[in-house]
Amino acid sequence: MNRKKAIVLLVLTAILWSIGGLFIKLIDMNPVAIAGLRSGIAALVMLVYLKKPSIHLDKINILGAISYAGTLLCFVSANKLTSSANAIFLQYTAPVWVILFSLFLYKEKPKKMDILVILVVLSGMALFFAGNFGPGSSIGNIVALFSGFFMAAMVIFLKKSVGAAVEITFLGNILTFLFSIPMIPKKIPDTTTILCLLILGIFQLGFSYIFYTIAIKHVSSLEGILIPIIEPLLNPIWVLIFTGEKMGLTSLLGGLIIISAVVWHQIKTSRIIKIKSANESIENIIDIHIPEVVNS
């Protein structure tokens, strides 16, 4: 696959992710049941794609799947308890949790830019719990923060996992479905609910993760960071257009602060990694060629 096709897939992925808040709002059902049914459908889609999934049931992969399930359950619940904008913006605090996990679990001292982004994101978070919540609630905002917490844990475990990311998400979808079984209503839902669940399961969660795992290998690190930011920008727009749900002014400001801080941090980190890789390449060239010059 060439880079242009990969970028198109990544943009499509972000758009599919962004419709989650809207269709969750349109379904009149317990959020745990919504999360479970969506994941059950997505697991079937992924099973067709993987054909014979090879899942390593070791500690890291299981914890990664549990973290993924926690992310889905909290995100869907947050969408029911607070505004979709609050839910998605607060989920994007995940990079801050990654920094804190690295500090407490792996004793990695945060850099100055890490401390700065934590302080900026905390200031953005504070705005979600101050002033006018709009259609949101403090409980929903807290659940949304847990969604970011679980997403950060998922990222860490996926990096340390054995096997493809899509296989871990496949297992996580199965866990989410199993957890939700007691909450799934026995009555057959109406046509609108079934249609919304199919869209969420097949496209918003199933195809999107398949597209993402295919595309991410063929784009630059910077493109892989910036393009998915389309999701939190479009998410509240779809909800506003089709349900009339508006964001509170403080939530809008807080969301913009969080997204801006996360994008800045990711870009700086990407550049540092790129410079280090370039320096290592130069050092390897010197190591190879200098002895040849000396020996001549």
Buried (B, 14 or more C-beta within 10 A) or exposed (E): EEEEEBBEBBBBBBBBBBBBBBBBBBBEBBBBBBBBBBBBBBBBBBBEBBEEBEBEEEEBBBBBBBBBBBBBBBBBBBBBBBBBBBBBBBBBBBBBBBBBBBBEEEEEEBBEBBEBBBEBBBBBBEBBBEEEBBBBBEEBBBBBBBBBBBBBBBBBBBEEBEBBBBBBBBBBBBBBBEBBEEBBEEEEBEEEBEBBBBBBBBBBBBBBBBBBBBBBEBBEBEBBBBBBBBBBBBBBBBBBEEBEBBBBEBBBBBBBBBBBBBBBBBBBBBEEEEEEEEEEEEEEEEEEEEEEEEEE
